[in-house]
Amino acid sequence: MSGVPAVQVSIESSCEKQVQEVALDGTETYVPPLSMSQNLAKLAERIDFGQGSDSEGDEAPAEPRDRDWLKQEPEEEEGTVKFQPSLWPWDSVRNNLRSALTEMCVLYDVLSVVKVKRYMALDPVSQDPSAGKSPQVFQLMSKKKSLATAAQLLLKGAEKLNKSVAENLENRRQRDFNSELLRLRSQWKLRKVGDKILGDLSYRSAGSLFPHQGTFEVIKNTDIDLDKKIPEDYCPLDVQIPSDLEGSAYLKVSIQKQAPDIGDLGTVNLFRRQPKTKAGTQPWHVKLEAAQNVLLCKEIFAQLSREAVQIKSQIPHIVVKNQIISQPFPGLQLSISLCHSTGDKKPVKGSPERPRPDDHLYVLEHNLHQLMREFHKQRLSSVVMPHPASAPFGHKRMRLAGPQAYDKAEISSLQQTQGLLEKIIKQAKHIFLRSRTARTIDSLASHIEDPQIQAHWSNINDVYESSVKVLITSQGYEQICKSIQLQLNIGVEQIRVVHRDGRVVTLSHQEQELQDFLLSQMSQHQVHAVQQLAKVMGWHVLSFSNHVGLGPVESIGNASAITVASANGEYAISVRNGPESGCKVLVQFPRSQNKDQPKSEVVQDTKWTHLRGAYKEVHWSKMEGRNFVYKMELLMAALTPCP
Amino acid sequence: MEAPPVSVMPVTGGSINMMEYLLQGSVLDQALESLLHRLRGLCDNMEPETFTDHELVYLLKGQQGNPFILRARHSLSHLAAPWHLRYLGQPEVGDKSRHALVRNCLDVSASHSLPDVLNEMGFRMDHEFVANGHVFRRGALKVVVSKLSRVLVPGNTENTERLSLSYLVELSVLAPAGQDTVSEDMRSFAEQLKPLVHLEKIDPSKQRH
């Protein structure tokens, strides 16, 4: 027993007072104990007043009895009432009790008499049926009333529901401020500053370095009159954009012949109509997009003008107001201008130039935007992030420059040397060169019919390089005479021509050079065609030269010549074709056909008359035939005697 | 032959005299996800970049009291990237109102033979650790959230032990000397991270015991 820990026993005295109520915080309210007078009254209730006060000496002390009068014996009614004239405090109580007892006895008597039914009998009272209202009508009236009350309640409830549904519809139609704000936030960056909601429409988080803040403010549109009909394009949300980004802007790039005077530079004010907004876009979205576009155009133009001023080039660029002018080729002018209209001003009437449809180089404008965005992206590329993390930001190849001991040439090749302006000028040069080449080839093709010139432009081009395949053929003899096939690679400033036989010629940007070259190739083609034709016709090629050194000097290229002999050797055709001098065809006849040759005394044998002798020129223009090769074929056929 | 004219004046300006502005704080592991989420929203829009670096701290004890400290760091995830050597000067005792810790900073890229060179020059490695985590940028601001681990066996970076249950958050900018607007930008950025992490300037000299 010593190891067992002692058990604690709590003893509590039993409640002397009864608990009336336990409050929520645990306090108990006890029934207040009876005071002295209340206690006395309680005891007095138990006193039996059937016993008189003068019988207190003889009778036994009054016993406390139950108060159930109904069970009392009729003996009580025989108890005499002893009236005490003296006023003692219980007098009235006693009188009241006595009268109550009398009443109860009477009632008891009546009930017992009724029960026995010997002396008295009870009969029900018959009711007059005509007296009072009929029960059906009464019921109808009461039913009507109750139904009316119920109907009224239901109507009240229905009215309330109707009102709330109508309110909901109103709200949805009004597209309340918060849901619009949510939609705005899903597309644009917003933040709360104090009690204002500001947003950011700049490209800074996308990598731009432009110092413009680009913050816009979101305003609640409260000037709406709820009583009047709400207009269709009502929007509870409005945005306030910075004042210098209002309206819309675009960049215009165009190439023109150099203007003779520079008096009206910077007055480019051509503006096209605003594009229609798509149905369903919110007005704030349109506004913000336009402002963002203005910001991007400003950034591009600022970058271009900065480069135009800083970069040294042979012909300096001119920056005037909202226009940058540079000279890609002599006699040509490239102008890049920022056209910004705030929208509220009326368009300036009487602009000096009519807007020509092909004035805009839309491709270059699009490229400007793309180059800027590429620059942004490049600033954010993961190539810039440092590994290890404590290294400063910078291109990862530049970080290798030190450890790998790059020299100056390698470092300069890593760094971007070309700015936006240079790139755009290069692209403009290429576009211009390409269009001029196409124009040259097309004009030659339309003017010259005899050798036909075909150009097949390749679909896939670079911004700085395009290529075209030029074929010079004769109509009807394409399969035979296909020796002149040129591949032209049009670069930024030069055109590189690759001949079929492997020769590479580099032409400058001059239009005349290309034209002269193509003309010389055409004349060479004719002579090549004769060579191929001779093979087909069975004639032998005696001599062939692409560049003859005899005869008049050509100003464009060189003349080429060929001599072919017939199969039996009797006839020979000599052709000399030059780009400028045209073609000259001579036929060599056998001596026997030469009537006016004097008979020689030395050469007697008749076999020598079969040799070829004098030449005769052919009136080529009078020859029958559609083109040169056809004529040549006819000539050859004519000189081949049928067996 | 004459020696070519060489300037003997010390090089100033350019990228030589850069100051590092620094704010530091820390978050518990449980709060990391929400912090990364927040940083992704606040910083530039790029793919999140993780890193694993191994840093060695070298000391050169001279006759005077303060040893010369150099930090050599290389990436364990990008093994071809060069080593990075860093010197951090004493924090500038400027006016107390400056919000960030400013100290002179010199960053040099080095080849993979850096530890050998430092050893040969007389530096001794004091301690090393492995840091891995995430890097964010916002303009010129760099936010590095890293978990530091102790290297148990010197030279073996596989066997590491985490030093604490929290991540170290550092906000730093490298700028030429004299630009005080940088610390304003840093403070406003730190305000935006306020309930998640408290970034403040912690003087390293007060940490030493």
Interface residues (C-beta under 8 A of the other chain):
Chain A: R204 S205 A206 G207 L380 S381 S382 V384 M385 P386 H387 P388 A389 S390 A391 P392 F393 K396 R399 L400 A401 G402 P403 Q404
Chain B: M18 D44 N45 M46 E47 E49 F51 D53 E55 R71 R73 H74 S75 S77 H78 A81 P82 W83 H84 R86 D107 V108 S109 A110 S111 H112 A131 G133 V135 R137 G139 A140 K142 V144 S146 L174
